[in-house]
Amino acid sequence: MKIAVLSTVKSLYSTRRLVEAAQQRGHECIVIDHSKCYVGIQQGKPSIHYKGQDLSDIDAIIPRIGASVTFYGSAIVRQFEVMDVISANPSQAITRSRDKLRCLQILSGAGIGLPITGFARTASDVDDLISMVGGAPLVIKLLEGTQGIGVVLAETKKAASSVIEAFYGLGNNILIQEFIKESKGSDIRAFVVDGKVVGAMKRTAKEGEFRSNIHRGGTAQVIRLTKAERETAIAAAAQLGLTVCGVDMIPSDRGPLVLEVNSSPGLEGIEKATKKDIASEIIQYIERQYELKQVQKPKIIKKKKKRESKL
């Protein structure tokens, strides 16, 4: 196959590992900056070009769409789908998971465990919002935040009100969530590929920090998931339609609660913690999809000419 990793930075660990894994399994693999692709929309002849070249010979793509280019990146993935190119994740699932509010609404409707969450538009609703999530301490999150950026722990009601009003004053959309004190600054990342958890790690925040993101200085160690944690991760991925994702959960007294589902999860932390070749799991999933596509291709049946009957 000819596989394209859609990534804006070639040197990233995750991008490099996917290319290595694909090449080790005998595939041609290239890196394409999706932010520099452009599309042609024409009846019966959709196309994508990159640096003046037609990309119609691509068999499969692995989207690594950053939060800052979600709209454009998803449009590029969608164009590849229109061209009948295999994608590690569907474009619709990417946009569904990237919208934190929409993601939580979908999971809530499916009965999946979540922290109590509030969402409003104006500061006049602050007091009721705070009460809704159980009071302070509570967590305030920017809807567009990533890697722990835009996540604030407010330890008192007064502090919470001030932070919420400040965010609203700047025109930001935010979520208000209950603080799960029993998690003690740790969470769980389960890596799901094709409906199966292929690796899991526990992330612990550094001293004086409540965010456990590795980008914020958190540490990671391999963990064995409980049955409930495994089932929650698989169910969350399925509800969002993601076939490759990282499901972030937090342990609580009422079971695992999903914090976020990442459609472009980093490979470095999970591979180093688990010592597993997660990149190859993704390539093998694409291989299975490619084989299935070949089997399902309509067979061209040549019609036999009818012999003319002799009179």
Buried (B, 14 or more C-beta within 10 A) or exposed (E): BBBBBBBBEEEBBBBBBBBBBBEEBEBEBBBBBBBEBEBEEEEEEBBBBBEEEEBEEBBBBBBBBBBEBBEBBBBBBBBBBEBEBBBBBBBBBBBBBBBBBBBBBBBBEEEBBBBEBBBBEEBEBBEEBBEBBEEBBBBBBBBBBBBBBBBBBBEEBEBBBEBBBEBBEEEBBBBBBBBBEEBEBBBBBBBBBBEEBBBBBBBBBEEEBBBBBBEBBBBBEBBEBEEEBBBBBBBBBBBBBBBBBBBBBBBBEEEBBBBBBBBBBBBBBBBBBBEBBBBBBBBBBBBEBBEEBEEEEEEEEEEEEEEEEEE
